[in-house]
Amino acid sequence: MAAGLALTSCADTADEPQDNGEVSDGEIWRMPDEGEPHLRTWMAFGAGDEIWGRRLNRKVQQNLGAIAQAIAQFEPVSMLVRPQEIELARQLAGPNVELVPAPLDDLWIRDSGPVFVRNDTGKAAVDFNFNGWGNKQKHDSDATVAAEVAKRAGVRVLHTDLVLEGGGIEVDGEGTAIITESCVLNNNRNRGRSKKDVEAELARLLGLQKIIWLPGIAGMDITDGHTDFYARFTGPGVVVAGLDNDPDSFDYDVTRRHLDILEKATDAAGRALRVEVLEAPEQGRDDFESEDFAAGYINFYVCNGGVIAPEFGDPDADAAAKSTLEAVFPGRRVVQLDIDGIAAGGGGIHCATQQEPR
């Protein structure tokens, strides 16, 4: 068998799911917290010269390989790969990562991929109609990724009229979510939809009882301010929030506003949130510096027994971020990686991964 050309463990042996995309009356779905046990992590080896440029793209591909190898120490990793890049992906990701041929436009499977949900009878995958972050980027192939991953996982696809990305929603697994208005209520995704409309649909699909809305900031990055660069649950009632101390940054004011909202918020169970702060680095390496560079620690990824997090070459800030993550994730090993290539494109480790729960 050629390396990486099959997914026998989940696709070839799975029963073909029944999929009319409808949620039946009485069905109750829940989006698990990222820290709940995973079956696997999904990734997409989708970086290309046409989007990234040749020099940066090589670094991005190396970053993807390093992330995949790090996660594979903790749980299985299945990576979508363009057929012509199978061998390159194998070289960079190593022998323990499963490679799955698929058409791709880019690497951001947190956004193009499905959101997995569970109930008492099993799993399903919600397809949130990826539209290239409001039609900012070519996405013909990436618009098919959610359905392809669901098919490979052998689960139903649940359909909705909502357009959003996985990076725009953060949940505690117990009915509470943090969502940015700048992304989900943006007319380039959900024109005319109110908070009430969105809340009703996400209650139906994800089992949400309460949404803590953060303003975010639209138009400053391609995502229009995804939640996973601002605030993340580390468990019920506990949140880590980013703080940008550069007064020239567009995130300087908004991160302070977010902290104020979160410190006054309660979750679906009525608990006041414990908020821990992760301050952005003040310095870094210059090799891939760009105006889109996403220098923040919030975009980590939680896997079985581990937390895969970035480091940016600021010794003090890198160490402080690791210490905070170790404190809020007791019992998990924190692994920090240089992801400067991916960060130069405005993303992070969380953006490049999608968990499939057990």
N, C-alpha and C positions, 0 to 999 in steps of 0.2 A: 504494500500500500504506500503510495507517495505520501511524504510527510505532510500532515495537516489537511489532507483532502477529504476527510470524513468526520462526521460528528456522531459516530455510532452510539455513544453513551447517552445522547438525549434525542437526537433527531431520527435516526434510522430505525430505532426500536420503539419510538413513541406512537401511541395511537393517534390517528388523524383527528384533531379536535373538531367538534361541531362548532361552527362559527357563523351565526347570523348577526353578530355584533350587538345584539340587544341584551339589556339587563332585564331579566324577568321580574315580575312582581314578587316581592318577598325575598329576592336575592339581596344579601348584605355583603358588600366587599370592603376590604380594609387594606390600605397601603401600609406595609410593615415599616417600622423604623429601620434605617440602614444598619444599625448594630445588631438586629436579629439575625439568626443563622442564615447563611447563604448556601445555595446549591452551587453557584458559580458566579463569576464576574464576566460580563461581556465587554469587549473592547472593539475598536475599529481602526485598523491600520490604513487610514484613509488620507494621510497627508499627501499632497501632490504639488509639483513644481508650479503649476498654473495658479494656485492660490498662495502658496508659501514662498515661492522663489527657490531656486536650486540650493543655495547655500544654507538658508534657514531650514529648508525641508529635510536636509540630511540630519540636522540636529534634532528636529522634531521626531523623525523616525527612530533615532537613537533613544530619545526620551520615552517613546511609546514602548520600545523593547524593554527598557529598564523598569518601567512601571509594571508591565506584564510579568516580568521575572520576579519583581518584589511581591506582587500579589500571589503569584503561584507558589510562594513559600507557605501560604496560609490556606489557599483554596484553589479549585480548578479555575482556569481562565480559558474562555473561548473568544477568539479574535476573528472578526470579519476582515477579509483581505481581498484586494483585487487579485484575480487569478494570475496576472503577470508579475505580481510582487510576492508570491508565495515564498520563493526561495530567500528573498531579502528579509522578509518577516521572520522566517525560520532562523536565519543567522542572528538577528537582533533580539528576538524573543526567547530563543533557546528551545530545547526539546520538550519542555514541560507545558508549553502553551499550545492549545488546540487551534489550528488555523482553519477557517471556514471561507471558501471562495464566495464572494458577493460583490456586486457593483456598489461603489461608494463615491461620494463627492468629497467628503472630508472626514475628520476623525471624531467629531463631537457626539458620541453615542449617548451621552447623558441626555442630549436634546433630541436627537433623531430617533433614538431607540424607544422601546415601550416602557411604560411604568407598570411594573408587576404588582398585582394585588392578590389577596388570598381571602378565602372563606372556609367554612367547615368542610366543603367538598373538594377543595383544591385551589389551583391558581388560575389566573387569567392575566392578560396583558392589555393595558389601555393604550390605544393609538391616539395620540393627541395632535395628529395632523400637522406634522412639522412643515413649516413654510419658509425655512431659511431665515428665521428671526425677523419676520415681517418682510419677506422677499428682498432681503439685503444681499443674498448670495445664492448662487446656483444650487439647486437641491433636488433635481429630478430623481437621482438615485437615492439620496438620503431620505427622501419622502417614503421610500419603500422599506427602510431598515426596520421600523417597528414591526411590520407584518412579517418580515423575514426572520427576525429574532423569535417572534412568537411561534412561527411555524417550526423553527429548529428546536425550540423548547417544548413543542407539543402541547401548547395551551391555546385556549380561546382568545380571540381578539375582541375587546369591547370598544365600540365606536362611540364617538361624541362629536358634537359640532364645535366644541371648544378647541381653540388653537393655543397650545402652550408647550413649554419645554420642561423636561425633568429638572433642569438647573434652576427653574423658576419657582420650585415648590419644595419645601422642607417640612417633614412631618416627624412627630414623636411616636407614631405607632399607636397612640391612645386617643386619637380623635382631634389633635391640634395640629395646625399647619402655620407656617410663616410664608407669606407670599408677597412679592413686590407688585405694587400697583402699576409701576412704570412699564412692566413687562406684560402682565396678564390682562390688564385693563387698557392696553394700548390699542388704538384703532387699527394698527397694522396686523393685529392678531384677531381681536374680538370686538369689532366695531359695534357700538350700541349696547354692549353687554354691561350690566350694572354689577356691583359687588354682590347684590342679592342673587342675581342670575348665576354668577360664577359659584357662589357658595352652595346653591341648591344642586348644581350639577356635580360639584366635587364631593358633596355629601353622598350622592348616589353612587359615584364611581370609586371614591377613595375612603368612604366612611368617615369623612371629616365632620366634626361637631362645632369646631371653632377655628376661624382663621384670624391670625394676627397680621394685619396689613401693614407693611412698611412702604414708604413712598417710593424708594428706589430713585433712579434718575434715568430718564429716557434720552436717547440720542447721543450719548457720550461713548458708548461701546456697542458692539454689534448686537448684544443680547438685550439692550435697554435695561440693564441693571438686574441681573439674575440674583435670586436670593442666596445661592450657594457661594457668592463672594461677600456676603454681608453677615449672615447669621445661620448657625447650624445647631440643631439639637444634638446633645451628646447622651441624652436619656430623658425620660419624662421629667419635666420641670427644670431642666438644666440646658442652657444655651451658651454657646461661644459666639461672640460678635466681633467683627473686625473694626479697627479704629485706624484711620489714616491721619497721621500727624503732620503731613505736608500741607501747609496753608495754600499752596498753589495747585493742589490736586482738586479735581471736581468732586472727589469723594470726601473731602475734609468736612464740609458741613453736613452732608447727608449721613455719614457714619455716626456723627454725634446725635443727629435727630433720631436715628434708628436706636441707639443706645437708650435714649430717653424713653422711647416707646416701649422697648423691651423691658426696661427696669420697672415700668408701671403696669405691665401686662400680667394677665393670669391665663392659665391654660384651660382646656375643656373641663378639667376636674376642679377648677377653682384655685389651683395653686399659684402663688406668686412665683415668677421665674427667677432662678438663680442665674445671673449673667456673668460669665467670665470673658475677659477682653483679650483679644490677640492683636497686638499692635503691629502695623506693617513695618517692614524693614526700612532703615534709613539709608542703606547703601547696598550695593550688589556688584556683580560682575558686569563688565561693560560690553562683552562680546556680542550680545544679541539685544542690546538696549533699543527700545522703540517706544513711541508714544502710546502704543497699545499694551505695553508690558504690564502684566497682571501680577504685581508684587504684593501678595497677601497670603496669609496662612490659612484662611477659612476654607479654601478649596481642597481640603484633605479628603481621603476616602477611607471608610471603615470597612474592614473585611474580617473574616473569621479569625479572631485572635490578634489582629493587627490594625494599625492605623498607618496608611501611607500618606506622607505629608511632604510639602516642599521645603527646600532650604535655598536661600538666595545669596549666600556669601557674606551675610552680615552676622558675625559671630555672636554678638549679644542677642539680637532679635531672633536668630535661628534657635539659639539655646533656650530663650524664654518661651518660644512657641512650643518647642518639644516638651519642656517642663510642664506647661499648662495642659497640653494634650495628654501627657502621662497621668496628670492628676485627675482629669475628667474622664479618662478611659482606663481606670484601674484594671489590671489583668491583661491588657493588650500591649503588644510591643509596637512602639512608634518607630517607623523607618522613614528617614528623611532622604529625599532625592533632589539632585540638580535637575530641574525641568525648565531651564531658561529658554529653550526653543519653543516649547508649548506656551510658556508664559508670554513670550514675545508676540504671540498671536492672540493674546487676550484671554487665554484659558488656563486651566490647571488640571490637576489629577482627577478631581471629581468630575469635571467636564468630559474627561476621556474614558469614563467607566460607567457601567450600569449594573447594579446588583440584581441577581435573580434569587429570590428567597427560597429556602427549603420548603 
